[in-house]
């Protein structure tokens, strides 16, 4: 049974201000009592979504509506929908609006784009065209206050920006054309997006992200699995401590620095791979690069068995005491000590380097 109810406005009522660009603002709020005990979701079409630590077990959603007129702002609602144990709060935009204009932090005033009428996005069964220079001014900023520890939380903000700080649980973030800034998060993290950059720091637990276009930068990760998939974007990871790393990158460089990793598996097409291990924890590494170089930097006292295959490029072993053997014109092996990490590296149109840090 699906129960649908419209969330009433907060007791503070409405707030209208004469803002820049002739806009007015209106505030709304909604709550999910004891939201940490069951799954919940919050979704918005366009604007900034901020997820922060609140107080108690209640999930509180505060919304600031930005519109070009009071009558348009009056029509925006926060709806609540419950299906099973999951409650979803979503922003409902007025019927009849389909071409919307929005502003974003850092715009520095009006944004001019004479050649684009906006990108098309589907939200709650409707199609919208969103632009920073065309259409009716209407967007909604959300601040979501949640307990520091939750069971399941899903956050969907299609266009704009999504931020989260200081929470733990099974967290899901979904965007279409929005940047993400994540800080001090823990648990099972899932990120999906079509276009947008990721900036993350002080993350613990398990991470899985898949983006079509955008860079991914992670500083400070401690946990089990770090899995990243990108198309047309660079990956930069620093200060990483993980049981395993899984990376798939197309049209972008991959850089992992200052790592303490047991297993590494990375594949890159049209991009370089640079991996630096600071400890001797590494037991297995599989690296494949097409149209790109592969560079491994290991501790000075590293023990390993390496196999390198390359169609077009050079092989360089930076450990002078390693035993290097040619197994064919384009197949080399390198061994240092007995046992240690098993390393397999393959490149097509790229060089292979294994060096001490």
Secondary structure as UniProt FT lines:
FT   STRAND          2..6
FT   TURN            11..12
FT   HELIX           20..22
FT   STRAND          24..32
FT   TURN            33..34
FT   HELIX           35..37
FT   STRAND          40..53
FT   TURN            56..57
FT   STRAND          59..67
FT   HELIX           70..74
FT   STRAND          77..83
FT   TURN            84..85
FT   STRAND          86..92
FT   TURN            95..96
FT   STRAND          99..101
FT   TURN            105..106
FT   TURN            114..115
FT   STRAND          119..123
FT   TURN            124..125
FT   STRAND          126..131
FT   STRAND          136..146
FT   STRAND          149..165
FT   STRAND          168..183
FT   STRAND          186..195
FT   STRAND          198..213
FT   STRAND          216..231
FT   STRAND          235..250
FT   STRAND          254..269
FT   STRAND          273..277
FT   STRAND          284..290
FT   STRAND          294..298
FT   TURN            300..301
FT   STRAND          304..310
FT   STRAND          315..317
FT   TURN            320..321
FT   STRAND          323..326
FT   TURN            329..330
FT   STRAND          331..336
FT   STRAND          341..348
FT   STRAND          352..356
//
